[in-house]
Amino acid sequence: MEMNALKAITEGLLFASGDEGVTVSQLARILDITNEAVEHVLEELEYDYGNTDRGILLMRSHNGVHLTTKPEYSSYFKKLLETAQSSKMSQAALETLAIIAYQQPITRTEIEEIRGVKSDRPIQTLMNRSLIEEAGRKEGVGRPILFATSKEFLTYFGLTSLDELPPLPEDFSEQEFEREANLFFENFHEPVDE
């Protein structure tokens, strides 16, 4: 099969796989080519997305490959998400999201220790909006759920990886951490009370 056909089929498979993405091995099996050939096709697609006026790019994460939107157009995607959501996030949800983004993976109890208040409702809000997800369970008594940000979090805030989050100074106190993280997230939302 010629390269343009392989790229077109791969692009369609990536689109159809949605946020889950597919692995190189799955693509190789479906396309009936080697893993090395799949890598070449993916490199070609990455080049195409990076060197033409396209709104998407290829993202690799957790052994999977999926399509995502380009960060430079995030303000438009944000508008789309805002029109889909009837209400804005509360200050509590923004604080909780900031804590999870910078401290992940983290348990509900650890979040509540930092915030100083119960965080059930903000965590549920963030889960409902697919901005965070369960990231396994912590070893120890009760094996509490660990939370981490999702792919949707990266897309929503126009990031390609968590490395693009603004760095926090090493000598930060918890109060300074919350204040600085909130400044970053407040640029994206005007919080309302829940």
C-alpha positions in Angstrom: 0.0 0.0 0.0 1.4 3.5 -0.8 2.3 6.0 1.9 -0.6 8.4 1.3 -3.1 5.6 1.7 -1.4 4.4 4.9 -1.4 7.9 6.3 -5.1 8.4 5.4 -6.2 5.1 6.9 -4.0 5.7 10.0 -5.5 9.2 10.4 -9.0 7.8 10.2 -8.2 5.1 12.8 -6.8 7.7 15.1 -9.9 9.8 14.7 -12.2 6.9 15.2 -10.3 5.8 18.4 -11.1 9.1 20.1 -9.4 9.9 23.4 -8.5 6.3 24.0 -6.1 6.2 21.0 -4.5 3.1 19.7 -1.1 1.5 20.2 1.5 1.0 17.5 1.0 -2.7 17.8 -2.7 -2.3 17.2 -2.1 -0.1 14.1 0.5 -2.6 12.8 -2.0 -5.5 13.2 -4.9 -3.5 11.5 -2.8 -2.2 8.7 -0.9 -5.5 8.3 2.5 -3.8 8.4 5.4 -3.9 10.8 5.7 -1.7 13.9 8.6 0.0 12.3 6.5 0.9 9.2 3.8 2.2 11.6 6.4 4.4 13.3 7.3 5.8 9.8 3.7 6.5 9.0 3.3 8.3 12.4 6.4 10.3 11.8 5.0 11.4 8.4 1.7 12.4 10.0 3.6 14.3 12.7 5.5 16.1 10.0 2.4 16.9 8.1 0.6 18.3 11.1 3.6 20.3 12.3 4.4 21.9 8.9 1.0 22.7 7.4 -1.8 24.9 8.6 -3.7 22.1 10.5 -5.8 22.3 13.7 -4.7 18.9 15.0 -1.5 17.2 16.0 -0.4 13.7 16.9 0.1 13.0 20.6 1.7 10.0 22.2 0.9 9.0 25.8 0.9 5.8 27.9 1.9 3.6 24.9 -1.0 5.0 22.9 -1.3 7.4 20.0 -4.2 9.8 19.5 -5.1 13.0 17.8 -5.5 16.2 19.8 -6.0 19.9 19.0 -3.1 22.3 18.5 -2.3 24.4 21.6 -2.1 27.7 19.6 -5.8 27.5 18.8 -6.8 26.7 22.3 -8.8 29.9 22.7 -11.2 28.7 20.1 -11.6 25.3 21.6 -12.1 26.9 24.9 -15.0 28.9 23.5 -16.6 25.7 22.1 -16.3 24.0 25.5 -17.7 27.1 27.3 -20.8 27.0 25.1 -21.2 23.3 25.8 -21.0 23.9 29.5 -23.9 25.9 31.0 -22.0 26.9 34.2 -18.5 27.9 35.0 -16.3 26.2 37.5 -16.4 27.3 41.1 -13.4 28.6 43.0 -13.3 25.3 44.9 -13.2 23.3 41.6 -10.4 25.5 40.3 -8.4 25.1 43.5 -8.9 21.4 43.5 -7.9 21.2 39.8 -4.7 23.2 40.5 -3.7 20.9 43.3 -4.3 17.8 41.3 -2.4 19.2 38.3 0.7 20.0 40.3 0.6 17.2 42.9 -0.7 14.2 40.8 -1.3 11.5 41.4 -3.0 12.5 44.6 -5.7 11.1 46.9 -8.9 12.9 48.0 -7.6 13.0 51.6 -4.3 14.6 50.5 -6.3 17.2 48.5 -8.5 18.0 51.5 -5.3 18.3 53.7 -4.0 21.0 51.3 -7.3 22.8 50.9 -8.4 22.4 54.5 -12.0 21.5 53.6 -13.9 18.6 52.1 -13.4 18.2 48.4 -16.0 15.7 47.3 -18.1 18.1 45.3 -15.2 19.8 43.4 -13.7 16.4 42.6 -17.1 15.2 41.3 -17.4 18.4 39.2 -13.9 17.8 37.7 -14.7 14.2 37.0 -18.0 15.1 35.3 -16.1 17.5 33.1 -13.5 14.9 32.3 -10.7 17.2 33.5 -9.5 14.6 36.0 -9.6 10.8 36.1 -8.8 8.0 38.4 -5.1 7.0 38.2 -5.1 3.8 40.2 -5.0 3.2 43.9 -2.4 4.2 46.5 -0.7 1.4 48.5 -1.6 1.3 52.1 -4.6 1.2 54.4 -7.9 1.3 52.4 -6.1 1.7 49.1 -7.5 5.1 48.3 -8.2 6.3 44.8 -5.5 8.4 43.2 -6.5 11.3 40.9 -4.6 12.8 38.0 -5.4 15.2 35.1 -6.8 13.7 31.9 -6.0 14.3 28.2 -9.0 16.6 28.1 -7.3 18.7 30.7 -4.3 19.2 28.4 -6.6 20.0 25.4 -8.8 22.4 27.4 -5.8 24.4 28.7 -3.9 24.2 25.4 -1.0 22.2 26.7 0.7 19.3 24.9 2.2 18.0 28.2 2.2 18.7 31.9 5.7 19.9 31.5 4.2 23.1 30.1 2.5 24.0 33.4 4.2 27.1 34.9 6.9 25.9 37.3 6.5 26.5 41.0 9.4 27.7 43.2 10.8 24.9 45.4 10.4 26.8 48.6 6.6 27.3 48.2 4.3 27.0 51.2 0.9 25.3 50.7 -0.8 28.8 50.7 1.6 30.2 48.1 1.1 27.0 46.0 -2.7 27.5 46.0 -2.4 31.2 45.2 0.0 30.8 42.3 -1.8 27.8 40.8 -5.1 29.6 41.1 -3.6 32.6 39.1 -2.8 30.2 36.2 -6.3 28.6 36.1 -8.2 31.9 36.7 -6.9 33.1 33.3 -9.2 30.5 31.8 -12.4 30.9 33.9 -14.3 33.3 35.9 -15.2 31.2 38.9 -18.7 31.2 40.4 -19.8 29.9 43.8 -21.2 26.4 43.9 
